[in-house]
Amino acid sequence: MTRKIMNHSGCEDAQPASARPRRINERTMAKLNLKAVEERVAPLAGRESYDREFIFDLLLAYGKPKGNVTRLKNGTSLNVAADPSREVAQKNVVYFRETNGDPLAELEELRISASVVRYGPRFVIVTDYDEVVAIDTQVGETIGFDIRDIDKHYTFFLPWAGMEKAQYVAEKIADVKAAERMGKLFDELMAANPGLLEQPNGRHSLNVFFTRLLFCFFAEDTEIFDGSQFTNAVGSHTQVDGSDAADFLRDVFLALDTELAEDKPHHLAAFPYVNGRLFTVTDDEFVPEFTKSARQLLIELGNLVWREINPDIFGSMFQAIVTPGKRADLGQHYTSVPNILKTIEPLFMDELRDQFDAGFDSVKKLGALLDRISEIKVFDPACGSGNFLIIAYKELRRLEHGILERLFELDSKHQMLYAESRINIENFYGIEIDDFAVEVAILSIWIAKHQMNTEFKEKFKLSIPLIPLRETGQVKAGNAARIDWTQVCPNDGQSEIYLIGNPPYYGSKLQTAEQKADYTYVIENTGLSKNLDYIALWFIKGAQYIRGSKSELAFVTTNSLSQGQQVALLFPFLVSLDLEIGYAYTSFKWTNNAKRNAGVTVSVINLRVPRVDQKYIYAGDLQIKATNINGYLADGDNFVVTDRRKPLSGLPPISNGSMPNDGGNLLIKEPAWRDLIERDPRSTDYTKAFTGTEEFIDGTDKYVLWLTLENHAVAAEIPEIDRRVRGVLEHRSKSTRLATKKLADVPWRFAEVRYRETNSILIPRHSSERRDYIPIGYLGPDTVIGDSASAVYDAEPWVFALLTSRVHMAWTRAVAGALEDRIRYSNTIVYNNFPVPPLSGTVKEKLTVAALRVLDVREYHCEKTLAELYDPDKMPADLRAAHTAIDELVDSIYSKSGYETDEQRLSDLFGMYEAMTAAEALKGKKK
Ligand SMILES: C[S@@+](CC[C@H](N)C(=O)[O-])C[C@H]1O[C@@H](n2cnc3c(N)ncnc32)[C@H](O)[C@@H]1O
């Protein structure tokens, strides 16, 4: 039996704390995959009896280091449980309790306890050794099952093994159902009120109308109004045909904006006063006219369970309903709470929790912490429907609750001091360009506040009423590019202000003229390049906002900003403002939506005024200490890698492939080539195999006419060859480019010939960033490489091994540019700058053997294309093993102790690059 458990407020909600990344210096075992975890959990199922060993075995099954588990078991300081006689707890990992009582009731109490807030465990687990109940504190998911069935539920704890849950929320019926029904009502009202959106204040009125409805539904389900007060009123006071529904709703909204009951119509006197801007009636707004079915839909909507909605998710779904073209995505949303926490936790929550931990026994210190958090301001300058602000708000409220609980334990007078939270929603600022999102954001923050008030009540048995809404919120409608951010959230230099969010990413092709103009406006007088991505604008304005102050920022960004040319364009500017990166998350997927499952690859970049605190790079579930984080998000000095004409490290020269410029005449597809050879076998002497990036990866056979000064006249005796050469002549002659026209004199040859009759390496110019390895080719002397790829001639297999290694991949990912979700290889930046230490003959031999093994395995799977072979989900085990062998060998060339992460590889590569370029500069000077 499995049971889904709601908390008292009914929300399946995010809880404090996180799956804290492992420290890189912690002794770790090889990462487990899904199958391995499944196999390791299986023996824990179906036992006759259970005891405390269960939790230790469980942690081991997910790959937690044995030493740690033993220390936890032996009751060392690693076990931070408040009551070690029945609890086991490890900071950031687990809070486990055994009980003789009701596990569920205990979980409810434990999950919001001061100890859990203090130590931020990813999972809170309670068991009576019959039933296990647990909560994933980061995504808010809860589960209950028979302990003997642990093998059926092992996926729940996968974040322990570094496998984050894609929080697919299609099952979160409340959000999806409600959003869908709202969509129906929206459509019905659109049909009943033609031309409404074209009216001057039409769109805004409609947006306000829908947010008001949402508030009413939520309010009547969560004790802000009396139960079903709003829906019942519509049901009993309006005509079935809907004709007077609009008038009635207008009156209800007015009543909600009227302070005294005696000033309201008698039948609406029971509606409370809400205020807070939401119901402030203005002259130019209107309520749409209703039809019979619109009224019916409204009543049905009222009957849904609104208290279960998640404001951080529902907001964006709701937005999708009213935004043309977005409706299809509805119900396909993923919660992004773990991703949002990547900005919030290292930015301030981790430090606040540490302060809580340090002051746990001191009323004075806890009081000071409360003062501190009540002053913190959070600002999202592209806040959408407010999800980042909501999560930040809830995290701070939960910390406040933890502190209050502890203060109450230390001194029972304390708790009663609070009739209102000191975390004021006025300290949460946003800018958003979309009017509807602004309304939803403001509303969602109120809803979040109410949910936290409910949690407060559960804990302290004290109600904090939501209404009348005193705070109006600080989310402003407008264009963040044009607004002065200090006008929205003043920065006096001393306030603790945190800028967070995931600003919009539009590739340069998707930018509107207005956005391009925004960009020009922002970079004026900065000397910055127009070629920067639009999202850079938030970093530029953010950097200008925080410079010289106590405030900091952490934005989620497409990882293109920390790759290739973009780094050179942006990063020196940020450094010139005397800012540093305190922490960064390297690439991870941001998946919001099932239909676009690939998601975008993003990173999180923090900026702050330089200070001595430790810097961290987060990669996957690892936390790596860094001395300095450069623009490539690697531990290294602040430099940028620029174009270089020749290889830095004595590799053979690289060039683009050969360019035909032939109007399709010199290139011959496989059937036509066969035909040519069959008709005149002499043709074999005049053709060669041809491959470019696409042909190589997709396994398409192509050929070229490859003629020389000496043989082209004889070759022209073959009619088909003659026809093709004439075709080239015609094509080039027609060109308006002088250089091309000139090439018509030599129609029998390629426009740019770089081919040499040696073994060669082909490097695809573009390759999907999903692949672990760019499928690089090693070709014989008879194949011509086209200009859609790079070519290295005189190439020995050991060079192929180096280039296909993880070390080179890590280098490429960092310094190459990106084109949408493809890596864009560059000869002058990636290859020519790639640092390679001097290699002995023995090493080259070993590399050669490993390279040949990869080529053999590819050959063995010759029925598959390279696209198939290098699909990371389908890569054959023997091919992966052959690559791993190269990786290990190449790693050992760069580091005696090997690497656990690409970040470590990069750090060494950057160090080597700096040393080599410095030595080169010195040598240049001496000359
Ligand atoms: C990637 S979304 C992030 C919103 C929210 N955090 C989320 O996850 O749904 C970017 C938001 O920026 C808003 N936006 C785009 N251009 C803007 C601008 N120039 N000024 C302010 N907001 C803008 C969009 O409307 C969108 O809501």
The ligand as a Gaussian input file, in Angstrom:
#p B3LYP/6-31G(d) Opt

LIG

0 1
 C       12.387000      32.604000     -17.956000
 S       11.033000      33.520000     -17.359000
 C       11.214000      33.417000     -15.649000
 C        9.971000      33.668000     -14.892000
 C        9.789000      32.764000     -13.679000
 N       10.864000      32.838000     -12.764000
 C        9.554000      31.334000     -14.138000
 O       10.366000      30.445000     -13.905000
 O        8.491000      31.099000     -14.718000
 C       11.493000      35.119000     -17.750000
 C       10.465000      36.169000     -17.424000
 O       11.005000      37.423000     -17.808000
 C        9.976000      38.211000     -18.330000
 N       10.603000      39.243000     -19.166000
 C       11.032000      39.143000     -20.452000
 N       11.564000      40.296000     -20.859000
 C       11.481000      41.147000     -19.815000
 C       11.878000      42.485000     -19.623000
 N       12.452000      43.168000     -20.595000
 N       11.627000      43.057000     -18.422000
 C       11.034000      42.359000     -17.432000
 N       10.645000      41.081000     -17.554000
 C       10.872000      40.475000     -18.730000
 C        9.095000      37.235000     -19.077000
 O        7.776000      37.739000     -19.245000
 C        9.152000      36.011000     -18.146000
 O        8.101000      36.056000     -17.225000

